[in-house]
Amino acid sequence: MSTTTRPALSSFWHDLPRDGKLLLSTVAIETLGTGLVLPFGVIYLHEVRHFPVETAGILLAVPAVVGMGVVGPAGSLIDRLGARRIILAGMTAQMVGNVLLAFAGTVWMAALAFALLGAAGGVFWPGFNAMIGAVVPSAIRQRYYGVNFTLVNLGIGLGGLLAGLVVDVHRPGTFLAVYLGNAASFLAPLAVLLGPLRHVTGKVEAPPGEDDGPAGASPSYLTLLRDGALRPVLLLTFLSAFVGYAQMEAGFTAFARLVGRVSPGTIGLAFAVNTAVIVLLQLFVLQRIEGRRRTRVILVLCAIWAVSWSCLGVAGLVPGTFAATALVVACAGIFGLGETFLQPTIPAITNDLSPDHLRGRYNAIMAAAFQGAAIAGPAVAGVMIGAGWHGRFIGLLLLGCAAMAWIALRTERRIPAAANGALPAQVAATTAQPLSDDSQMSQERQTSRQPDVVALDH
């Protein structure tokens, strides 16, 4: 294959194994349920269940804290028991948590529901990414992550639109319906995992001599942290979540409302535009980045997000105007374009770096970095915006984008070309060049690895 040849997206479904097609088939259904409830957490807890706003805020922080505590042991269990079993446990916790939340008349019942949702969230990212790594060949894994992200946003967007037509704070039964609907949305992927994918465990036996002790043993994660190729990818994950998703969920809304003085309707429109951009452009972006170094794709992402946060900062200079409204919506749309560059890259790098028998732990340590940013990001945004440090807040986000770009360049020198998304001819050219010590170790590990093997559960 020449360095300029890139597989057409039309070939993706043909190249995707049957198990990968089944795994992808229910994504939009599952995330449609997420979209039903995602925008309404505070409204439900405060205006329907009549919990104080402060209590609602604490309850909404419970899933991130529980997820952070669960993700480490989950990664070890995924490697030892297989991703499928852990995902099934997570889906069960999601369903029970949503049912409890639908009927949560007390704070403690709501806290238990959110704890179950947090435990489920702590296993989903490492579990599904490990499952994807097991059933999807490396050559099309980047495209898989991109298509999966498109379907996730399509489901969430449709769910949010549907819920917006249904929910009414004066009719508590409408909120009961959407939370039960979210619980029911997991029945489709549950049926696939228990039916046609029941033979796939997502578990790969460790090579002789590489079994690293009891499940959950800390040396396993310490060993990962000693990997010079993995450390910069871990930093990229944390920073991308801190200056990205954590701020879109907290800092963006707070800044737009309190500093830009835009209406709640404008914020809703901004999130709708964000979702539309992802759904419409992800496949186009996938085709353009295929075969290009993933670290260079991340550089483009950093530039796009810097423009996005700059738009938000300028909106704060013209508060309450039509210009502020346009800039806030533009910020969300441009941010969504950046997301289409991010989602296919870092997960693909992680799973291409990971030995087959350690996929659970590699994905778990990335999930831990994401969860840490999800906890720190809103707290930092709240303190800075609350203290009136509006310019400093935007400056921090721009500095974070610059730090991501610098780390991406460092990452490029530490990971093998194949993990960086190079096409076969580019890999051959790269391996002909001298490598640094860290890159040489990573290259040897990559080239010595056997093809993915999916264990069968007898």
C-alpha positions, 0 to 999 in steps of 0.5 A: 500500500502506498503512503497516500492510499487510504481505505474508503469508508465504504469498505469499513462495514465490509472489513469489520468482523461479524462480532464488531458489527454486533458490538456496534449495532446497539450503540445508538439505542443505548445512548438514546437512553442516555440522551433522555436524562443527560440534560435534566439531572439538576432539574429533576433533583431540585424541581421534581424531587425538591432537594436543595440545589447544594444537595443536587450538586453533591449527588451529581458528583457521586458518580465521578467519585465512585467511578474513580474508585472502581476503575482500577480494580475493574481493569484487573478484573477485565484482564482476568475474567474477560471484558464481557462479564464485567460489561454485563455487571456494569449494564446491570448496575446501570439498569438498577441505578436508573430504576432506583433514581426514577423512584428516589424519594429520599436523598439516600436513595438517590445517593445509592442510585448515583453510586450504582451509576458511577460504578457502572461508568467506571467499568464501561470505558475500559470494558468496551474499549478492551472488547473493541480491541479484542474483536476489531482488527488494528487496521480498522480500529481508528475508523471503528472508534470514529463511527462509534462516536458518531453513533453515540452522539446521534443517540444522545442527540435524538434522546435529548430532543425526545426528552425535551418534547416529553418532560415537564416539571409539573408532571413528575411522571414524565421524569419517571418515564425517561429514567425508566426509558434509560434503564430499558435502553440497556436491554438491547446491548444486554441481549447482544452480549448474552446472545450472539456475542456470548462466545466472546469473553474479550479475555486473552491469556498472558504469555508464559512468565508474564502473569503478574499476580493477584487481580487488582495488585498495584504492581500491575499499574506501576508497571504500566506507569513505567512504560515510557511510551504510555506515560505521555498518552496518559497525560494527553488523556488527562489534558484532553479531558480537563481542557475539553469535556470537563469544561464543556460540562461545567466551565462552558455553561457557567462562563456562557451564562454568568459572563457572556450573559446568554439565555438558557435557550442559547446554551441548549442550542449550542449543545445541539449544534455541537452534536450536529457537527459531530454527527455530520462531520465525523465520517468526513474527518475519519477519511481525511485522517486515515493513515496520518500520524495520530499525534499530528491529528492531535496537533490539529485538535489543539489548534481547533480547541484553542479557537473554540475557547477564544470564541468563548473568551470574546463572548465574555467581552460583549455580554448580553449581545447578539454577538455573545450569543453567536460566539457561544454557539460557535464555540460549541460547534468548533469544539465539536469539530475538535472532538471528531479529531480526538475520539478516533485517535487516543483510544486507538493509540492506547489499544495499539500500545497495549499487549493483548492480555493487559487491555483492561488495565491499559484502558482502565488507567486511561479511564482513571485519567479521564475521571480525574480530569472530570473531577478537577475540571469543574472544581477549577472552573467553579473557583476561577469563574466564581472569583471573577478570574474570567480572563485567567480561566480562558488563558488556562484553557489556551495554555492547556491546549498548548501543553497538549500540542507539546506532549503530542510531539513528545509522544510521537518520538516515543510510540511505534509508527504502527500505534501512531496510525501509520500505513504499512509502507510508512511503518516500513520506512519508519522501522528502517530509521534509528529509534530512541531507546524508548521507541526501540522498546515500544517498537520491539513490543509492538512487532513481537505481539501476536495477532489479536486472539478472542478467547472463547467461553466454553 
